[in-house]
Amino acid sequence: LWLPNTKGTTYVYDSFFKPYVSKHENEIDRNLVELKTRAGDMAMIYLQKAINHGQTRFFEILQYVTEQSTLKGPKPQSKKETTTPELDDPTLTATKNKAN
């Protein structure tokens, strides 16, 4: 069938496939358009599901990080004063100097 001398594929196409395709061309085209539309709809549905899943996981990670930072306890506050009470009170400084 596939040899050029016999032209078998041309015969099969012309006698079987071409009449069938010609007869049902509109239906085939309509089904292809419908398939394309459904494929686009399904792609959008799965894209939305993926985005929702990613957003949920992202917020779970943020919540986990927040919980971990609160479990460690509050961080020590840095001293804003540059002087110590010992230096401000002359009696304490004097007693320290006497002890040394």
N, C-alpha and C positions, 0 to 999 in steps of 0.2 A: 504493500500500500504506500510506503513512503518513497519508493524509487521514482525518479522523475519520468521514466518511460511509461510507467503505468498510470500516473496521475491519480492514484487511488485516494489520496487525501483530498484532492480537489473534488473528486466524485462524491466522496462521503460528505464533505462539507456542503456541496451544492445540492445534493439530493436529500440530506437529512437535517443538518443543522441550520442552514440558511432559511428554509421555509418555516421551521419552528421559531427561529429568532424573529423573523419578519412578522409572523402571525402574532407573537406575544411581546413585541418590542415595547409597546406602551406600558404593559404590566411590568416588564423587567425594569424599565426606567423608573416607574413609580416605586417599585420595591427597593431599588438602589437608593433613591432619594430618602425613602422611609428609613432604610438601614443607616444611612449617613446621619439623619436626624437623631435616631435612637442612640447611635454611637456617641454623638456629641452630648446628648442628655446624660448618658451613663458616665461619660468622662467628667462632666460637671458634678454629678452626684458624688463620685469617688474623690474628686478634688476637694469638695466641701467636707467630706468625711475626713480626709487627710489633714485639712487645715484645722478642723475641730479637734482632732486627735492631737495634733502638734501643739495647739493652744492649750489644751488640757494638761499635757505633759509639761509644758513650759511653766504653767502656774503651779503645778505640783513641785517642780524643782525649786521655784522661788519660795514656796511655802516651806520646803525642807530646809533650804539655806537659812531662812528666817528663824525656824525652830532651832536649828543648830547654834545660831549666834545667840539666841536668848538662853539656851541651856548653859552656855559658858559663864553666864552671869554678867553683871554690869562691869564695864571696864573701869579701872581706878581713875579718879579725877586727877588731873594735873594741878599742881599748886600754882595759883596765879600770883600769890604774894612772893616777893623776892627776899623779904626779910623774915627771919625766924623770930618767934616770941622771945627766945633767950637773949637775942641782941637788943630787942626793944626794952626789956626790963633790966635796968642797971644792977638791981640787987642780985639777979640770977647770974649775971656775968661776973659780978664781983665775987660771988660765992664759988663759982667755978674756978676762977683764977686763984682764990685762996686755997682751994682743995688741991690744985696742981702744984 
